[in-house]
Amino acid sequence: MTLLLKWIPFLNVPLELLGALGRWCRFVWAAVTWSFQPPYRWRSWFCQMQFIGVQSLPIIMLTGLFTGMVFALQTGKTFAIFKMQNLVGSTVALALAREIAPVFTALMVTARAGSAMAAEIGTMKVTEQIDALRTMAVDPLQYLVTPRVIACIFMVPLLTIVFNYIGCLGAYVVGTTLLDIPSGPFLRHLYWYLDPDDIFGGLIKAAVFGFFLATVSCYKGFRTEGGAEGVGRATTSAVVASSVTILVVDYFLTTWILEFFTSHRH
Amino acid sequence: MIEITDLHKSFNGNAVLQGLNLSIPDGKITVIIGPSGCGKTVLLRHMIGLLQPDRGRVMVDRVNLSALDRVQMNAFRGRFGMLFQQAALFDSMNVFENVAFPLREHTQKTDGEIQKIVAEKLALVGLTGTETKMPSELSGGMRKRVGLARAIALQPKIILYDEPTTGLDPIMTEAIDNLILETQRKMNVTSVVISHDIPSSFRIADQISMVYKGRIVESGTAEAFRNSKHEAVQEFIRKGEGKG
């Protein structure tokens, strides 16, 4: 095998990726199995929900507001060519619910909380705090990973709802003030075209993104080697890997969701 | 009793332990010494199941650690306490929370009972009144003493010390030695101390064993160890006592 890799060096990258994927799968499996075993640390779960969910609210509201506003502005200017500005509300709401809100929310949570997870766990790894947990008969996966994964699975969809709402509000403000769209048609089209299925599909995506961003970030933290430099590397790597994973998973989820949730409308 | 038989461990092709055999008696202090990088910490980590042997076995109270699954191993570790080289205190918790951690995780004690036990353990290590301090506010010696208070909070049967005096001044080294002796006397535990501090080892050990080139080359009482004919042991003692 080593000889093969020596002669065909380009095999290294896919093999390393495959190895990392295998290790991540084992990590996830162990974390999931520990999630169902007592003790259930409710306090720790709620602490993580507070950190990942409540403390992310300001950044999510800010991002949602400006995303909705800029999206309304862009679509409004384009739709004006065809005199279809009244559709700005429904277009923004659909795009937010199906795609933008879950993806942006997950990316913002990755940047804010995913990086913190990798840095905290990475620091604990290099200072032997994770080994200390093991020696005290506390499984680090159950203690550190399970609360973060559960918090992300619940909080990313909730933050997505906030993103959707604030984004629509931003679009409404820009649409009715800068684009001179009457309030009535703006809201009527929004209600007409936006189905609960669109919102529900987006929330499923958000929950899946939450699972991936938490497991990838925690995994990177657990794989930290070396001192402060290693923690820095793990943090960067966690953000990059989580973001790429979210975008790749988004494509496949979208295919599935379009097929099963919104196909009856085609 | 900890019984280690034919223990082998390699990292990236580098053989660290090469057929190591060792018996650690109950209720005694066993000091394991050896030059840096000889595998002392690797050996200690095998004793508590943090590492799995490539070959050989580690028996603790007649239980083969390799035969335990993850959940059983987790439960089995309840009989151990371990003091890490850098103490490994949880830096997001204060001293009280660090010492209370194993009690909260493994007992149903009330807050009042936990407070009482934490105060008692902190008094034992001479750190009464430091409950609200964060680990970053403590000196190296204080961190180790808090680490010891945490390690003994659940009254373990076996305490493992990973280089407890490394990096400490002679006064603090003696204080930690006394603490190990006192803990041993009061709790009647089995203590395993990893060290390369020769004077400290002679002061506290009931049994001294030396790891050299991945094996135990000498093992016995402090007196027998001092009279060892093994060249590496004699050189280590000579240099450790500053006579070399």
Interface residues (C-beta under 8 A of the other chain):
Chain A: A30 Q37 P39 E120 T123 M124 T127 E128 Q129 D131 A132 R134 T135 M136 A137 V138 D139
Chain B: R45 I48 L50 R70 V71 N74 A75 F76 R77 G78 F80 G81 M82 F84 Q85 Q86 A88 L89 F90 D91 S92 F101 P102 E105 H106 R150 L154 L160
